[in-house]
Amino acid sequence: MRRPRRNHSAASKAKVAVAALKGDQTLAALAERFDVHPNQITQWKTELLQRAAEIFATVAEKREGGPDIKTLHAKIGQLALENDFLSNALGRIGDASAKR
């Protein structure tokens, strides 16, 4: 019988990834110690190394990474206006006033 899926907390993932980074034990030993598959340990370790810079980023740097909300709202307004115009134009195709 298969074991049910487990959801690991962020703290436990970090603990396992840091232990893997230390290199004191092999992946097999860590897998047995934490009862996690070695491939999962490797994946968490890689993710920790890739996202380590985010930990030390300032608030301003974190904001810069996301999209500009004002620009997105302006684009939404423009697209809504274009949709309304085109839906009205399509509604008039059958009218006599549209034919000239």
N, C-alpha and C positions, 0 to 999 in steps of 0.2 A: 504494500500500500504506500502511496506517495505521501510525503509530508505536506501539510497545507502551506500556502504562501505566507511568508513572514514579511512584515514591514519593519525595517530597521530605522531607528531614530537618527537624526543628523549627528547627535553626540556619539552614538555608537559607531557610525560610519567614520567619523573623524578619528575616533580612538583607534580603530583598526588601521586606517590609512597612515596615521602617524607611526604606529608600531611597524608597519611595512616599510616606511621611509627610514626608520632607524637601522633596519637591516640586521638586527641582532639574531633574528630567527628566520628560518626559511619560510616560503609561502605555505608549504605543507604543514609546518608546525603552527603557523598563525591560523591556518584554516581549521586545524583541529582545536586549537585553543579557543577561538571565537565561534566555532561551529558555523563557519561560512565557507562557501566554495572558493578555491584559490583564484578562479577567474574574476569573481566578484571583488576580491581584495585588490587585484591588479587594476580593475576598473575604478574603484574608489581612490586608489593611490594616484592614478593618472588624472582623475578629475581634480583632486586636491592640488596637484602640481600645476594644472592649467589655470585654476581659479584662485591661486594663492595671492595674486596681485590685487584682487577685489577686496581682500581683507584689509589692506592698508590704504585703500583709496579714500580720499576725502569726500565729503558730502557733495561738493561742487563737481568733482570728477564723476561721481555716480550719476548725477543729474544729466551731465553732458552725454552720457551713453544712450539715454532714451530719446524718443522722438520729441520734437517741439509741439506742444499741445495746441498753441495758437495757430500754427501752420496747418495742423491736421483739421482743426475746426473750420478754418477758412476753406480748405479743400472740400470738406463735407458740404458746406454751404453752397459752393460752386457746383458740385455734382448734383445736389438736390435741385438747384435752379435749372440746370440743364435737363434733368429728368422731367421736371414739370413742363418745360418748354416743349420737349420732344413728345411727351404724352399728349399735350394739347394739339400739337401739329399732326400727330397720327390720328387724333379724333376728328380732325377737319378734312381728312383725305376724301371721305365720302360726301362731304358737303359741296353744294354748287358754288359757294364762294371761293373754294380752294382752286377751282378750275378757271383759268383765265385764257 
